[in-house]
Each structure stands twice: as C-alpha cells, then as structure tokens.
Amino acid sequence: MKTILSNEVNRRLSAGEHVNIIDVREPAEVMNGKIPTSTNIPLGLLEFRMNELDKKKDYIIVCQSGGRSSRAVKFLAYHGYEVTNMEGGMLAWEGKVE
C-alpha cells in the first residue's frame, strides 16, 4: 500500500498543486473540519459511490487516524484505482481546515 505523510500533502496543497483527496470519515466528523478541496465519501458508502471516481486520477485517502483510510485504499486498489493512504489521518494534519 502506498502511503504519504500529512506534511507532504500539506506541502503539495500549499504549493498550489491540485490534489485529489477523499475523506472517508462520517459526515459528523467532517463537520469538525476537513482538508480544503477534499471530498467526503464515508467508508460505508464507498462501494456505492466509487463510480464517482476516475481510474485515471490519483487519490489520497484520509480518515481520522489512518485505519479506515487504509481499508478504503485496499478496497479501491483492488478495484483498479490509484490510491495512497495519508498516514496518521486528521490527527496528524497540521495544515488548514475548512
């Protein structure tokens, strides 16, 4: 499984790079703050909404601590998506939140 550190994601966003981020936390968790530009698709709905994702794009998957996102990465990779798990999740995030 490919992984990326939160500070690398933050550096890429700060540099103006377009980064596709999928937040697999529940909506109530996302209300407390999310990474700007991220899209919320709760883990439980991922199977039903993965058709919204483009297999030609790379995605960074994030959750609260890294557990759910690692499950999402394994699931999406199995279905042919290019995905990377953000280690430590939002607990490790030190960048801006919206």
C-alpha positions in Angstrom: 0.0 0.0 0.0 1.3 3.4 -1.0 1.4 5.9 1.9 2.1 9.7 2.2 2.8 11.8 5.2 0.4 14.6 6.1 3.1 17.3 5.9 3.8 16.2 2.3 0.1 16.5 1.4 0.1 20.0 3.1 3.2 21.0 1.2 1.7 20.0 -2.1 -1.5 21.9 -1.4 0.4 25.0 -0.2 2.4 24.9 -3.5 -0.9 25.2 -5.4 -0.8 21.6 -6.7 -4.2 20.1 -7.5 -4.5 17.1 -5.2 -7.5 14.7 -5.2 -8.3 13.9 -1.5 -11.1 11.6 -0.4 -12.1 11.9 3.2 -13.7 8.6 4.3 -14.9 9.8 7.8 -18.5 10.1 8.7 -20.3 13.5 8.0 -20.4 14.4 11.7 -16.6 14.0 11.9 -16.1 16.1 8.8 -18.2 18.9 10.3 -15.3 19.4 12.8 -13.0 20.3 9.9 -11.7 18.8 6.7 -8.7 19.4 4.4 -9.6 22.1 1.9 -10.6 20.6 -1.5 -11.3 17.2 0.0 -14.4 15.2 -0.9 -16.3 13.3 1.8 -17.3 9.8 0.9 -17.9 7.9 4.1 -16.2 4.5 4.2 -19.6 2.7 4.4 -20.7 4.4 1.2 -17.5 4.0 -0.8 -18.6 0.8 -2.5 -21.7 2.5 -3.8 -20.0 5.8 -4.8 -16.7 4.7 -6.2 -18.2 5.1 -9.7 -17.8 8.9 -9.0 -14.0 8.5 -9.0 -11.9 8.4 -12.1 -9.5 5.5 -12.5 -7.1 7.8 -14.5 -6.6 10.0 -11.4 -4.5 9.5 -8.3 -6.3 9.9 -5.0 -5.1 10.4 -1.4 -7.4 8.8 1.1 -7.8 10.3 4.6 -9.7 9.4 7.8 -9.3 10.3 11.5 -6.3 8.2 12.3 -5.4 6.1 9.3 -7.3 2.9 9.9 -10.4 3.4 7.8 -8.4 5.1 5.1 -6.1 2.0 4.9 -9.2 -0.2 4.4 -10.5 2.2 1.7 -7.1 2.1 -0.1 -7.1 -1.7 -0.1 -10.7 -1.8 -1.4 -10.2 0.9 -4.1 -6.8 -0.5 -5.2 -8.4 -3.9 -5.6 -10.9 -2.3 -8.0 -8.2 -0.7 -10.1 -7.9 2.8 -8.6 -4.6 4.7 -8.0 -4.8 5.4 -4.2 -2.5 6.5 -1.4 -3.1 6.4 2.3 -2.4 9.5 4.3 -0.6 8.2 7.4 -1.9 9.4 10.8 -5.1 10.8 9.2 -6.6 14.1 10.5 -4.9 13.6 13.9 -1.6 14.2 12.1 -2.9 17.1 9.9 -1.3 20.4 10.7 -2.5 22.4 7.7 -5.6 24.5 7.1 -9.0 23.1 7.7 -12.4 24.2 6.4 
